[in-house]
Amino acid sequence: LISNNGVTSGEIPQHCDRMNASHQPLPVNNLGQPIGFPVPNWTPPRIPARQPMAGRHCRLEPLDATAHAHPLFDANSLDTEGRN
């Protein structure tokens, strides 16, 4: 089967070689994209608290439609090239 990106199901795309040092065929999703091997005993992390998180380069905070809708709309309106 050939996916929409030209990769035969089970092949390792050239750009994925460094992610798969064993050179075993990578599993693919329904779009033919490599998804990596299952991780045994993996459990999801805890959901972060709904409070702001400050990092070195940015700050994340829960979306508040009342506080954020107008500034987000205004910022997206500045995109005249349709990139957002």
mmCIF file of the N, C-alpha and C atoms, coordinates in Angstrom:
data_MODEL
# 
_entry.id   MODEL 
# 
loop_
_atom_site.group_PDB 
_atom_site.id 
_atom_site.type_symbol 
_atom_site.label_atom_id 
_atom_site.label_alt_id 
_atom_site.label_comp_id 
_atom_site.label_asym_id 
_atom_site.label_entity_id 
_atom_site.label_seq_id 
_atom_site.pdbx_PDB_ins_code 
_atom_site.Cartn_x 
_atom_site.Cartn_y 
_atom_site.Cartn_z 
_atom_site.occupancy 
_atom_site.B_iso_or_equiv 
_atom_site.pdbx_formal_charge 
_atom_site.auth_seq_id 
_atom_site.auth_comp_id 
_atom_site.auth_asym_id 
_atom_site.auth_atom_id 
_atom_site.pdbx_PDB_model_num 
ATOM 1   N N  . LEU A 1 1  ? 0.834   -1.189 0.000  1.00 0.00 ? 1  LEU A N  1 
ATOM 2   C CA . LEU A 1 1  ? 0.000   0.000  0.000  1.00 0.00 ? 1  LEU A CA 1 
ATOM 3   C C  . LEU A 1 1  ? 0.871   1.242  0.000  1.00 0.00 ? 1  LEU A C  1 
ATOM 4   N N  . ILE A 1 2  ? 0.512   2.204  -0.794 1.00 0.00 ? 2  ILE A N  1 
ATOM 5   C CA . ILE A 1 2  ? 1.229   3.476  -0.837 1.00 0.00 ? 2  ILE A CA 1 
ATOM 6   C C  . ILE A 1 2  ? 0.366   4.534  -0.155 1.00 0.00 ? 2  ILE A C  1 
ATOM 7   N N  . SER A 1 3  ? 0.968   5.251  0.777  1.00 0.00 ? 3  SER A N  1 
ATOM 8   C CA . SER A 1 3  ? 0.231   6.303  1.468  1.00 0.00 ? 3  SER A CA 1 
ATOM 9   C C  . SER A 1 3  ? 0.216   7.555  0.617  1.00 0.00 ? 3  SER A C  1 
ATOM 10  N N  . ASN A 1 4  ? -0.483  8.575  1.135  1.00 0.00 ? 4  ASN A N  1 
ATOM 11  C CA . ASN A 1 4  ? -0.562  9.829  0.385  1.00 0.00 ? 4  ASN A CA 1 
ATOM 12  C C  . ASN A 1 4  ? 0.771   10.573 0.350  1.00 0.00 ? 4  ASN A C  1 
ATOM 13  N N  . ASN A 1 5  ? 1.757   10.142 1.165  1.00 0.00 ? 5  ASN A N  1 
ATOM 14  C CA . ASN A 1 5  ? 3.063   10.796 1.107  1.00 0.00 ? 5  ASN A CA 1 
ATOM 15  C C  . ASN A 1 5  ? 4.081   9.948  0.345  1.00 0.00 ? 5  ASN A C  1 
ATOM 16  N N  . GLY A 1 6  ? 3.621   8.899  -0.337 1.00 0.00 ? 6  GLY A N  1 
ATOM 17  C CA . GLY A 1 6  ? 4.492   8.101  -1.173 1.00 0.00 ? 6  GLY A CA 1 
ATOM 18  C C  . GLY A 1 6  ? 5.285   7.042  -0.436 1.00 0.00 ? 6  GLY A C  1 
ATOM 19  N N  . VAL A 1 7  ? 5.021   6.824  0.840  1.00 0.00 ? 7  VAL A N  1 
ATOM 20  C CA . VAL A 1 7  ? 5.749   5.834  1.614  1.00 0.00 ? 7  VAL A CA 1 
ATOM 21  C C  . VAL A 1 7  ? 4.953   4.544  1.632  1.00 0.00 ? 7  VAL A C  1 
ATOM 22  N N  . THR A 1 8  ? 5.608   3.438  1.305  1.00 0.00 ? 8  THR A N  1 
ATOM 23  C CA . THR A 1 8  ? 4.953   2.145  1.373  1.00 0.00 ? 8  THR A CA 1 
ATOM 24  C C  . THR A 1 8  ? 4.783   1.769  2.834  1.00 0.00 ? 8  THR A C  1 
ATOM 25  N N  . SER A 1 9  ? 3.632   1.256  3.183  1.00 0.00 ? 9  SER A N  1 
ATOM 26  C CA . SER A 1 9  ? 3.342   0.891  4.562  1.00 0.00 ? 9  SER A CA 1 
ATOM 27  C C  . SER A 1 9  ? 4.435   -0.023 5.107  1.00 0.00 ? 9  SER A C  1 
ATOM 28  N N  . GLY A 1 10 ? 5.018   0.337  6.250  1.00 0.00 ? 10 GLY A N  1 
ATOM 29  C CA . GLY A 1 10 ? 6.063   -0.453 6.858  1.00 0.00 ? 10 GLY A CA 1 
ATOM 30  C C  . GLY A 1 10 ? 7.466   -0.012 6.488  1.00 0.00 ? 10 GLY A C  1 
ATOM 31  N N  . GLU A 1 11 ? 7.627   0.812  5.445  1.00 0.00 ? 11 GLU A N  1 
ATOM 32  C CA . GLU A 1 11 ? 8.960   1.307  5.089  1.00 0.00 ? 11 GLU A CA 1 
ATOM 33  C C  . GLU A 1 11 ? 9.387   2.374  6.073  1.00 0.00 ? 11 GLU A C  1 
ATOM 34  N N  . ILE A 1 12 ? 10.674  2.596  6.175  1.00 0.00 ? 12 ILE A N  1 
ATOM 35  C CA . ILE A 1 12 ? 11.196  3.666  7.010  1.00 0.00 ? 12 ILE A CA 1 
ATOM 36  C C  . ILE A 1 12 ? 11.527  4.844  6.110  1.00 0.00 ? 12 ILE A C  1 
ATOM 37  N N  . PRO A 1 13 ? 10.776  5.928  6.213  1.00 0.00 ? 13 PRO A N  1 
ATOM 38  C CA . PRO A 1 13 ? 11.115  7.097  5.410  1.00 0.00 ? 13 PRO A CA 1 
ATOM 39  C C  . PRO A 1 13 ? 12.519  7.580  5.769  1.00 0.00 ? 13 PRO A C  1 
ATOM 40  N N  . GLN A 1 14 ? 13.232  8.093  4.800  1.00 0.00 ? 14 GLN A N  1 
ATOM 41  C CA . GLN A 1 14 ? 14.618  8.487  5.010  1.00 0.00 ? 14 GLN A CA 1 
ATOM 42  C C  . GLN A 1 14 ? 14.766  9.461  6.167  1.00 0.00 ? 14 GLN A C  1 
ATOM 43  N N  . HIS A 1 15 ? 13.817  10.388 6.326  1.00 0.00 ? 15 HIS A N  1 
ATOM 44  C CA . HIS A 1 15 ? 13.923  11.378 7.395  1.00 0.00 ? 15 HIS A CA 1 
ATOM 45  C C  . HIS A 1 15 ? 13.717  10.766 8.783  1.00 0.00 ? 15 HIS A C  1 
ATOM 46  N N  . CYS A 1 16 ? 13.288  9.494  8.873  1.00 0.00 ? 16 CYS A N  1 
ATOM 47  C CA . CYS A 1 16 ? 13.035  8.871  10.170 1.00 0.00 ? 16 CYS A CA 1 
ATOM 48  C C  . CYS A 1 16 ? 14.183  7.973  10.621 1.00 0.00 ? 16 CYS A C  1 
ATOM 49  N N  . ASP A 1 17 ? 15.217  7.807  9.812  1.00 0.00 ? 17 ASP A N  1 
ATOM 50  C CA . ASP A 1 17 ? 16.302  6.891  10.161 1.00 0.00 ? 17 ASP A CA 1 
ATOM 51  C C  . ASP A 1 17 ? 16.888  7.185  11.525 1.00 0.00 ? 17 ASP A C  1 
ATOM 52  N N  . ARG A 1 18 ? 17.103  8.451  11.862 1.00 0.00 ? 18 ARG A N  1 
ATOM 53  C CA . ARG A 1 18 ? 17.751  8.746  13.127 1.00 0.00 ? 18 ARG A CA 1 
ATOM 54  C C  . ARG A 1 18 ? 16.853  8.452  14.314 1.00 0.00 ? 18 ARG A C  1 
ATOM 55  N N  . MET A 1 19 ? 15.554  8.322  14.098 1.00 0.00 ? 19 MET A N  1 
ATOM 56  C CA . MET A 1 19 ? 14.646  7.993  15.183 1.00 0.00 ? 19 MET A CA 1 
ATOM 57  C C  . MET A 1 19 ? 14.527  6.489  15.385 1.00 0.00 ? 19 MET A C  1 
ATOM 58  N N  . ASN A 1 20 ? 15.044  5.703  14.455 1.00 0.00 ? 20 ASN A N  1 
ATOM 59  C CA . ASN A 1 20 ? 14.885  4.265  14.500 1.00 0.00 ? 20 ASN A CA 1 
ATOM 60  C C  . ASN A 1 20 ? 16.225  3.597  14.237 1.00 0.00 ? 20 ASN A C  1 
ATOM 61  N N  . ALA A 1 21 ? 17.100  3.645  15.236 1.00 0.00 ? 21 ALA A N  1 
ATOM 62  C CA . ALA A 1 21 ? 18.466  3.142  15.065 1.00 0.00 ? 21 ALA A CA 1 
ATOM 63  C C  . ALA A 1 21 ? 18.508  1.661  14.751 1.00 0.00 ? 21 ALA A C  1 
ATOM 64  N N  . SER A 1 22 ? 17.483  0.891  15.155 1.00 0.00 ? 22 SER A N  1 
ATOM 65  C CA . SER A 1 22 ? 17.488  -0.552 14.899 1.00 0.00 ? 22 SER A CA 1 
ATOM 66  C C  . SER A 1 22 ? 17.104  -0.882 13.465 1.00 0.00 ? 22 SER A C  1 
ATOM 67  N N  . HIS A 1 23 ? 16.624  0.085  12.707 1.00 0.00 ? 23 HIS A N  1 
ATOM 68  C CA . HIS A 1 23 ? 16.205  -0.081 11.311 1.00 0.00 ? 23 HIS A CA 1 
ATOM 69  C C  . HIS A 1 23 ? 15.127  -1.146 11.145 1.00 0.00 ? 23 HIS A C  1 
ATOM 70  N N  . GLN A 1 24 ? 14.271  -1.262 12.151 1.00 0.00 ? 24 GLN A N  1 
ATOM 71  C CA . GLN A 1 24 ? 13.097  -2.125 12.034 1.00 0.00 ? 24 GLN A CA 1 
ATOM 72  C C  . GLN A 1 24 ? 11.984  -1.289 11.419 1.00 0.00 ? 24 GLN A C  1 
ATOM 73  N N  . PRO A 1 25 ? 11.053  -1.927 10.708 1.00 0.00 ? 25 PRO A N  1 
ATOM 74  C CA . PRO A 1 25 ? 9.951   -1.153 10.127 1.00 0.00 ? 25 PRO A CA 1 
ATOM 75  C C  . PRO A 1 25 ? 9.151   -0.458 11.227 1.00 0.00 ? 25 PRO A C  1 
ATOM 76  N N  . LEU A 1 26 ? 8.855   0.796  11.024 1.00 0.00 ? 26 LEU A N  1 
ATOM 77  C CA . LEU A 1 26 ? 8.062   1.550  11.989 1.00 0.00 ? 26 LEU A CA 1 
ATOM 78  C C  . LEU A 1 26 ? 6.584   1.296  11.756 1.00 0.00 ? 26 LEU A C  1 
ATOM 79  N N  . PRO A 1 27 ? 5.786   1.196  12.834 1.00 0.00 ? 27 PRO A N  1 
ATOM 80  C CA . PRO A 1 27 ? 4.334   1.141  12.636 1.00 0.00 ? 27 PRO A CA 1 
ATOM 81  C C  . PRO A 1 27 ? 3.863   2.456  12.025 1.00 0.00 ? 27 PRO A C  1 
ATOM 82  N N  . VAL A 1 28 ? 2.778   2.396  11.284 1.00 0.00 ? 28 VAL A N  1 
ATOM 83  C CA . VAL A 1 28 ? 2.239   3.599  10.662 1.00 0.00 ? 28 VAL A CA 1 
ATOM 84  C C  . VAL A 1 28 ? 0.783   3.770  11.058 1.00 0.00 ? 28 VAL A C  1 
ATOM 85  N N  . ASN A 1 29 ? 0.305   5.015  11.047 1.00 0.00 ? 29 ASN A N  1 
ATOM 86  C CA . ASN A 1 29 ? -1.107  5.276  11.329 1.00 0.00 ? 29 ASN A CA 1 
ATOM 87  C C  . ASN A 1 29 ? -1.914  5.114  10.049 1.00 0.00 ? 29 ASN A C  1 
ATOM 88  N N  . ASN A 1 30 ? -3.208  5.438  10.111 1.00 0.00 ? 30 ASN A N  1 
ATOM 89  C CA . ASN A 1 30 ? -4.072  5.241  8.937  1.00 0.00 ? 30 ASN A CA 1 
ATOM 90  C C  . ASN A 1 30 ? -3.754  6.197  7.790  1.00 0.00 ? 30 ASN A C  1 
ATOM 91  N N  . LEU A 1 31 ? -2.868  7.173  8.016  1.00 0.00 ? 31 LEU A N  1 
ATOM 92  C CA . LEU A 1 31 ? -2.430  8.068  6.946  1.00 0.00 ? 31 LEU A CA 1 
ATOM 93  C C  . LEU A 1 31 ? -1.068  7.659  6.386  1.00 0.00 ? 31 LEU A C  1 
ATOM 94  N N  . GLY A 1 32 ? -0.528  6.527  6.894  1.00 0.00 ? 32 GLY A N  1 
ATOM 95  C CA . GLY A 1 32 ? 0.773   6.065  6.434  1.00 0.00 ? 32 GLY A CA 1 
ATOM 96  C C  . GLY A 1 32 ? 1.939   6.784  7.082  1.00 0.00 ? 32 GLY A C  1 
ATOM 97  N N  . GLN A 1 33 ? 1.685   7.524  8.171  1.00 0.00 ? 33 GLN A N  1 
ATOM 98  C CA . GLN A 1 33 ? 2.742   8.262  8.846  1.00 0.00 ? 33 GLN A CA 1 
ATOM 99  C C  . GLN A 1 33 ? 3.364   7.390  9.932  1.00 0.00 ? 33 GLN A C  1 
ATOM 100 N N  . PRO A 1 34 ? 4.705   7.378  10.040 1.00 0.00 ? 34 PRO A N  1 
ATOM 101 C CA . PRO A 1 34 ? 5.332   6.580  11.088 1.00 0.00 ? 34 PRO A CA 1 
ATOM 102 C C  . PRO A 1 34 ? 4.941   7.106  12.467 1.00 0.00 ? 34 PRO A C  1 
ATOM 103 N N  . ILE A 1 35 ? 4.597   6.197  13.375 1.00 0.00 ? 35 ILE A N  1 
ATOM 104 C CA . ILE A 1 35 ? 4.155   6.614  14.707 1.00 0.00 ? 35 ILE A CA 1 
ATOM 105 C C  . ILE A 1 35 ? 5.049   6.087  15.821 1.00 0.00 ? 35 ILE A C  1 
ATOM 106 N N  . GLY A 1 36 ? 6.044   5.287  15.512 1.00 0.00 ? 36 GLY A N  1 
ATOM 107 C CA . GLY A 1 36 ? 6.924   4.767  16.559 1.00 0.00 ? 36 GLY A CA 1 
ATOM 108 C C  . GLY A 1 36 ? 6.364   3.491  17.165 1.00 0.00 ? 36 GLY A C  1 
ATOM 109 N N  . PHE A 1 37 ? 7.181   2.876  17.987 1.00 0.00 ? 37 PHE A N  1 
ATOM 110 C CA . PHE A 1 37 ? 6.820   1.606  18.596 1.00 0.00 ? 37 PHE A CA 1 
ATOM 111 C C  . PHE A 1 37 ? 6.068   1.830  19.903 1.00 0.00 ? 37 PHE A C  1 
ATOM 112 N N  . PRO A 1 38 ? 5.229   0.862  20.314 1.00 0.00 ? 38 PRO A N  1 
ATOM 113 C CA . PRO A 1 38 ? 4.534   0.984  21.596 1.00 0.00 ? 38 PRO A CA 1 
ATOM 114 C C  . PRO A 1 38 ? 5.545   1.049  22.747 1.00 0.00 ? 38 PRO A C  1 
ATOM 115 N N  . VAL A 1 39 ? 5.195   1.764  23.789 1.00 0.00 ? 39 VAL A N  1 
ATOM 116 C CA . VAL A 1 39 ? 6.037   1.873  24.979 1.00 0.00 ? 39 VAL A CA 1 
ATOM 117 C C  . VAL A 1 39 ? 5.365   1.049  26.074 1.00 0.00 ? 39 VAL A C  1 
ATOM 118 N N  . PRO A 1 40 ? 5.984   -0.081 26.468 1.00 0.00 ? 40 PRO A N  1 
ATOM 119 C CA . PRO A 1 40 ? 5.353   -0.935 27.476 1.00 0.00 ? 40 PRO A CA 1 
ATOM 120 C C  . PRO A 1 40 ? 5.176   -0.198 28.805 1.00 0.00 ? 40 PRO A C  1 
ATOM 121 N N  . ASN A 1 41 ? 4.080   -0.469 29.468 1.00 0.00 ? 41 ASN A N  1 
ATOM 122 C CA . ASN A 1 41 ? 3.777   0.068  30.802 1.00 0.00 ? 41 ASN A CA 1 
ATOM 123 C C  . ASN A 1 41 ? 3.694   1.585  30.842 1.00 0.00 ? 41 ASN A C  1 
ATOM 124 N N  . TRP A 1 42 ? 3.448   2.224  29.695 1.00 0.00 ? 42 TRP A N  1 
ATOM 125 C CA . TRP A 1 42 ? 3.325   3.680  29.676 1.00 0.00 ? 42 TRP A CA 1 
ATOM 126 C C  . TRP A 1 42 ? 2.030   4.082  30.357 1.00 0.00 ? 42 TRP A C  1 
ATOM 127 N N  . THR A 1 43 ? 2.099   5.124  31.145 1.00 0.00 ? 43 THR A N  1 
ATOM 128 C CA . THR A 1 43 ? 0.895   5.696  31.738 1.00 0.00 ? 43 THR A CA 1 
ATOM 129 C C  . THR A 1 43 ? 0.905   7.196  31.443 1.00 0.00 ? 43 THR A C  1 
ATOM 130 N N  . PRO A 1 44 ? -0.253  7.774  31.219 1.00 0.00 ? 44 PRO A N  1 
ATOM 131 C CA . PRO A 1 44 ? -0.280  9.210  30.920 1.00 0.00 ? 44 PRO A CA 1 
ATOM 132 C C  . PRO A 1 44 ? 0.106   10.025 32.153 1.00 0.00 ? 44 PRO A C  1 
ATOM 133 N N  . PRO A 1 45 ? 0.690   11.193 31.940 1.00 0.00 ? 45 PRO A N  1 
ATOM 134 C CA . PRO A 1 45 ? 1.030   12.045 33.084 1.00 0.00 ? 45 PRO A CA 1 
ATOM 135 C C  . PRO A 1 45 ? -0.230  12.660 33.694 1.00 0.00 ? 45 PRO A C  1 
ATOM 136 N N  . ARG A 1 46 ? -0.076  13.225 34.870 1.00 0.00 ? 46 ARG A N  1 
ATOM 137 C CA . ARG A 1 46 ? -1.197  13.916 35.510 1.00 0.00 ? 46 ARG A CA 1 
ATOM 138 C C  . ARG A 1 46 ? -1.600  15.122 34.656 1.00 0.00 ? 46 ARG A C  1 
ATOM 139 N N  . ILE A 1 47 ? -2.862  15.456 34.682 1.00 0.00 ? 47 ILE A N  1 
ATOM 140 C CA . ILE A 1 47 ? -3.342  16.654 33.989 1.00 0.00 ? 47 ILE A CA 1 
ATOM 141 C C  . ILE A 1 47 ? -2.871  17.858 34.795 1.00 0.00 ? 47 ILE A C  1 
ATOM 142 N N  . PRO A 1 48 ? -2.262  18.839 34.154 1.00 0.00 ? 48 PRO A N  1 
ATOM 143 C CA . PRO A 1 48 ? -1.785  20.009 34.903 1.00 0.00 ? 48 PRO A CA 1 
ATOM 144 C C  . PRO A 1 48 ? -2.936  20.782 35.537 1.00 0.00 ? 48 PRO A C  1 
ATOM 145 N N  . ALA A 1 49 ? -2.638  21.428 36.626 1.00 0.00 ? 49 ALA A N  1 
ATOM 146 C CA . ALA A 1 49 ? -3.630  22.267 37.303 1.00 0.00 ? 49 ALA A CA 1 
ATOM 147 C C  . ALA A 1 49 ? -4.010  23.426 36.379 1.00 0.00 ? 49 ALA A C  1 
ATOM 148 N N  . ARG A 1 50 ? -5.233  23.911 36.510 1.00 0.00 ? 50 ARG A N  1 
ATOM 149 C CA . ARG A 1 50 ? -5.688  25.038 35.679 1.00 0.00 ? 50 ARG A CA 1 
ATOM 150 C C  . ARG A 1 50 ? -5.212  26.346 36.295 1.00 0.00 ? 50 ARG A C  1 
ATOM 151 N N  . GLN A 1 51 ? -3.926  26.537 36.242 1.00 0.00 ? 51 GLN A N  1 
ATOM 152 C CA . GLN A 1 51 ? -3.318  27.778 36.724 1.00 0.00 ? 51 GLN A CA 1 
ATOM 153 C C  . GLN A 1 51 ? -2.182  28.136 35.777 1.00 0.00 ? 51 GLN A C  1 
ATOM 154 N N  . PRO A 1 52 ? -1.790  29.389 35.732 1.00 0.00 ? 52 PRO A N  1 
ATOM 155 C CA . PRO A 1 52 ? -0.713  29.787 34.822 1.00 0.00 ? 52 PRO A CA 1 
ATOM 156 C C  . PRO A 1 52 ? 0.586   29.050 35.112 1.00 0.00 ? 52 PRO A C  1 
ATOM 157 N N  . MET A 1 53 ? 1.319   28.747 34.043 1.00 0.00 ? 53 MET A N  1 
ATOM 158 C CA . MET A 1 53 ? 2.641   28.118 34.161 1.00 0.00 ? 53 MET A CA 1 
ATOM 159 C C  . MET A 1 53 ? 3.641   29.024 33.457 1.00 0.00 ? 53 MET A C  1 
ATOM 160 N N  . ALA A 1 54 ? 4.647   29.474 34.179 1.00 0.00 ? 54 ALA A N  1 
ATOM 161 C CA . ALA A 1 54 ? 5.662   30.357 33.602 1.00 0.00 ? 54 ALA A CA 1 
ATOM 162 C C  . ALA A 1 54 ? 6.889   29.528 33.256 1.00 0.00 ? 54 ALA A C  1 
ATOM 163 N N  . GLY A 1 55 ? 7.348   29.672 32.020 1.00 0.00 ? 55 GLY A N  1 
ATOM 164 C CA . GLY A 1 55 ? 8.565   29.019 31.574 1.00 0.00 ? 55 GLY A CA 1 
ATOM 165 C C  . GLY A 1 55 ? 9.630   30.051 31.288 1.00 0.00 ? 55 GLY A C  1 
ATOM 166 N N  . ARG A 1 56 ? 10.738  29.577 30.743 1.00 0.00 ? 56 ARG A N  1 
ATOM 167 C CA . ARG A 1 56 ? 11.834  30.487 30.434 1.00 0.00 ? 56 ARG A CA 1 
ATOM 168 C C  . ARG A 1 56 ? 11.482  31.418 29.280 1.00 0.00 ? 56 ARG A C  1 
ATOM 169 N N  . HIS A 1 57 ? 10.730  30.905 28.284 1.00 0.00 ? 57 HIS A N  1 
ATOM 170 C CA . HIS A 1 57 ? 10.454  31.688 27.077 1.00 0.00 ? 57 HIS A CA 1 
ATOM 171 C C  . HIS A 1 57 ? 8.990   32.061 26.885 1.00 0.00 ? 57 HIS A C  1 
ATOM 172 N N  . CYS A 1 58 ? 8.110   31.473 27.649 1.00 0.00 ? 58 CYS A N  1 
ATOM 173 C CA . CYS A 1 58 ? 6.695   31.798 27.478 1.00 0.00 ? 58 CYS A CA 1 
ATOM 174 C C  . CYS A 1 58 ? 5.928   31.521 28.764 1.00 0.00 ? 58 CYS A C  1 
ATOM 175 N N  . ARG A 1 59 ? 4.690   31.928 28.744 1.00 0.00 ? 59 ARG A N  1 
ATOM 176 C CA . ARG A 1 59 ? 3.788   31.701 29.863 1.00 0.00 ? 59 ARG A CA 1 
ATOM 177 C C  . ARG A 1 59 ? 2.529   31.059 29.291 1.00 0.00 ? 59 ARG A C  1 
ATOM 178 N N  . LEU A 1 60 ? 2.073   29.972 29.898 1.00 0.00 ? 60 LEU A N  1 
ATOM 179 C CA . LEU A 1 60 ? 0.833   29.316 29.494 1.00 0.00 ? 60 LEU A CA 1 
ATOM 180 C C  . LEU A 1 60 ? -0.202  29.559 30.571 1.00 0.00 ? 60 LEU A C  1 
ATOM 181 N N  . GLU A 1 61 ? -1.415  29.827 30.136 1.00 0.00 ? 61 GLU A N  1 
ATOM 182 C CA . GLU A 1 61 ? -2.489  29.975 31.100 1.00 0.00 ? 61 GLU A CA 1 
ATOM 183 C C  . GLU A 1 61 ? -3.755  29.407 30.497 1.00 0.00 ? 61 GLU A C  1 
ATOM 184 N N  . PRO A 1 62 ? -4.665  28.945 31.351 1.00 0.00 ? 62 PRO A N  1 
ATOM 185 C CA . PRO A 1 62 ? -5.925  28.394 30.832 1.00 0.00 ? 62 PRO A CA 1 
ATOM 186 C C  . PRO A 1 62 ? -6.664  29.432 30.000 1.00 0.00 ? 62 PRO A C  1 
ATOM 187 N N  . LEU A 1 63 ? -7.306  28.980 28.946 1.00 0.00 ? 63 LEU A N  1 
ATOM 188 C CA . LEU A 1 63 ? -8.071  29.874 28.084 1.00 0.00 ? 63 LEU A CA 1 
ATOM 189 C C  . LEU A 1 63 ? -9.294  30.380 28.837 1.00 0.00 ? 63 LEU A C  1 
ATOM 190 N N  . ASP A 1 64 ? -9.474  31.667 28.816 1.00 0.00 ? 64 ASP A N  1 
ATOM 191 C CA . ASP A 1 64 ? -10.635 32.322 29.416 1.00 0.00 ? 64 ASP A CA 1 
ATOM 192 C C  . ASP A 1 64 ? -11.274 33.144 28.303 1.00 0.00 ? 64 ASP A C  1 
ATOM 193 N N  . ALA A 1 65 ? -12.397 32.663 27.791 1.00 0.00 ? 65 ALA A N  1 
ATOM 194 C CA . ALA A 1 65 ? -13.017 33.310 26.630 1.00 0.00 ? 65 ALA A CA 1 
ATOM 195 C C  . ALA A 1 65 ? -13.321 34.785 26.881 1.00 0.00 ? 65 ALA A C  1 
ATOM 196 N N  . THR A 1 66 ? -13.749 35.114 28.082 1.00 0.00 ? 66 THR A N  1 
ATOM 197 C CA . THR A 1 66 ? -14.063 36.508 28.383 1.00 0.00 ? 66 THR A CA 1 
ATOM 198 C C  . THR A 1 66 ? -12.826 37.388 28.285 1.00 0.00 ? 66 THR A C  1 
ATOM 199 N N  . ALA A 1 67 ? -11.713 36.901 28.818 1.00 0.00 ? 67 ALA A N  1 
ATOM 200 C CA . ALA A 1 67 ? -10.491 37.708 28.836 1.00 0.00 ? 67 ALA A CA 1 
ATOM 201 C C  . ALA A 1 67 ? -9.689  37.616 27.544 1.00 0.00 ? 67 ALA A C  1 
ATOM 202 N N  . HIS A 1 68 ? -9.782  36.482 26.831 1.00 0.00 ? 68 HIS A N  1 
ATOM 203 C CA . HIS A 1 68 ? -8.873  36.248 25.710 1.00 0.00 ? 68 HIS A CA 1 
ATOM 204 C C  . HIS A 1 68 ? -9.478  36.373 24.322 1.00 0.00 ? 68 HIS A C  1 
ATOM 205 N N  . ALA A 1 69 ? -10.791 36.312 24.185 1.00 0.00 ? 69 ALA A N  1 
ATOM 206 C CA . ALA A 1 69 ? -11.406 36.267 22.853 1.00 0.00 ? 69 ALA A CA 1 
ATOM 207 C C  . ALA A 1 69 ? -11.055 37.488 22.005 1.00 0.00 ? 69 ALA A C  1 
ATOM 208 N N  . HIS A 1 70 ? -11.235 38.668 22.528 1.00 0.00 ? 70 HIS A N  1 
ATOM 209 C CA . HIS A 1 70 ? -10.975 39.880 21.728 1.00 0.00 ? 70 HIS A CA 1 
ATOM 210 C C  . HIS A 1 70 ? -9.488  40.033 21.382 1.00 0.00 ? 70 HIS A C  1 
ATOM 211 N N  . PRO A 1 71 ? -8.549  39.850 22.328 1.00 0.00 ? 71 PRO A N  1 
ATOM 212 C CA . PRO A 1 71 ? -7.136  39.954 21.942 1.00 0.00 ? 71 PRO A CA 1 
ATOM 213 C C  . PRO A 1 71 ? -6.717  38.894 20.922 1.00 0.00 ? 71 PRO A C  1 
ATOM 214 N N  . LEU A 1 72 ? -7.244  37.666 21.050 1.00 0.00 ? 72 LEU A N  1 
ATOM 215 C CA . LEU A 1 72 ? -6.914  36.626 20.070 1.00 0.00 ? 72 LEU A CA 1 
ATOM 216 C C  . LEU A 1 72 ? -7.478  36.970 18.697 1.00 0.00 ? 72 LEU A C  1 
ATOM 217 N N  . PHE A 1 73 ? -8.698  37.448 18.657 1.00 0.00 ? 73 PHE A N  1 
ATOM 218 C CA . PHE A 1 73 ? -9.303  37.846 17.387 1.00 0.00 ? 73 PHE A CA 1 
ATOM 219 C C  . PHE A 1 73 ? -8.493  38.966 16.747 1.00 0.00 ? 73 PHE A C  1 
ATOM 220 N N  . ASP A 1 74 ? -8.142  39.971 17.548 1.00 0.00 ? 74 ASP A N  1 
ATOM 221 C CA . ASP A 1 74 ? -7.363  41.098 17.022 1.00 0.00 ? 74 ASP A CA 1 
ATOM 222 C C  . ASP A 1 74 ? -6.009  40.639 16.491 1.00 0.00 ? 74 ASP A C  1 
ATOM 223 N N  . ALA A 1 75 ? -5.333  39.749 17.220 1.00 0.00 ? 75 ALA A N  1 
ATOM 224 C CA . ALA A 1 75 ? -4.021  39.256 16.792 1.00 0.00 ? 75 ALA A CA 1 
ATOM 225 C C  . ALA A 1 75 ? -4.143  38.452 15.498 1.00 0.00 ? 75 ALA A C  1 
ATOM 226 N N  . ASN A 1 76 ? -5.148  37.590 15.404 1.00 0.00 ? 76 ASN A N  1 
ATOM 227 C CA . ASN A 1 76 ? -5.331  36.801 14.181 1.00 0.00 ? 76 ASN A CA 1 
ATOM 228 C C  . ASN A 1 76 ? -5.751  37.672 13.004 1.00 0.00 ? 76 ASN A C  1 
ATOM 229 N N  . SER A 1 77 ? -6.412  38.793 13.275 1.00 0.00 ? 77 SER A N  1 
ATOM 230 C CA . SER A 1 77 ? -6.817  39.695 12.198 1.00 0.00 ? 77 SER A CA 1 
ATOM 231 C C  . SER A 1 77 ? -5.619  40.366 11.537 1.00 0.00 ? 77 SER A C  1 
ATOM 232 N N  . LEU A 1 78 ? -4.504  40.422 12.227 1.00 0.00 ? 78 LEU A N  1 
ATOM 233 C CA . LEU A 1 78 ? -3.288  41.023 11.663 1.00 0.00 ? 78 LEU A CA 1 
ATOM 234 C C  . LEU A 1 78 ? -2.650  40.142 10.590 1.00 0.00 ? 78 LEU A C  1 
ATOM 235 N N  . ASP A 1 79 ? -3.050  38.864 10.540 1.00 0.00 ? 79 ASP A N  1 
ATOM 236 C CA . ASP A 1 79 ? -2.485  37.922 9.573  1.00 0.00 ? 79 ASP A CA 1 
ATOM 237 C C  . ASP A 1 79 ? -3.126  38.143 8.209  1.00 0.00 ? 79 ASP A C  1 
ATOM 238 N N  . THR A 1 80 ? -2.457  38.894 7.362  1.00 0.00 ? 80 THR A N  1 
ATOM 239 C CA . THR A 1 80 ? -2.999  39.191 6.038  1.00 0.00 ? 80 THR A CA 1 
ATOM 240 C C  . THR A 1 80 ? -2.651  38.124 4.998  1.00 0.00 ? 80 THR A C  1 
ATOM 241 N N  . GLU A 1 81 ? -1.767  37.162 5.380  1.00 0.00 ? 81 GLU A N  1 
ATOM 242 C CA . GLU A 1 81 ? -1.339  36.141 4.433  1.00 0.00 ? 81 GLU A CA 1 
ATOM 243 C C  . GLU A 1 81 ? -2.049  34.792 4.675  1.00 0.00 ? 81 GLU A C  1 
ATOM 244 N N  . GLY A 1 82 ? -2.923  34.707 5.656  1.00 0.00 ? 82 GLY A N  1 
ATOM 245 C CA . GLY A 1 82 ? -3.657  33.473 5.912  1.00 0.00 ? 82 GLY A CA 1 
ATOM 246 C C  . GLY A 1 82 ? -2.812  32.376 6.519  1.00 0.00 ? 82 GLY A C  1 
ATOM 247 N N  . ARG A 1 83 ? -1.838  32.704 7.334  1.00 0.00 ? 83 ARG A N  1 
ATOM 248 C CA . ARG A 1 83 ? -0.959  31.693 7.931  1.00 0.00 ? 83 ARG A CA 1 
ATOM 249 C C  . ARG A 1 83 ? -1.469  31.171 9.270  1.00 0.00 ? 83 ARG A C  1 
ATOM 250 N N  . ASN A 1 84 ? -2.445  31.812 9.861  1.00 0.00 ? 84 ASN A N  1 
ATOM 251 C CA . ASN A 1 84 ? -2.953  31.349 11.153 1.00 0.00 ? 84 ASN A CA 1 
ATOM 252 C C  . ASN A 1 84 ? -4.192  30.516 10.974 1.00 0.00 ? 84 ASN A C  1 
# 
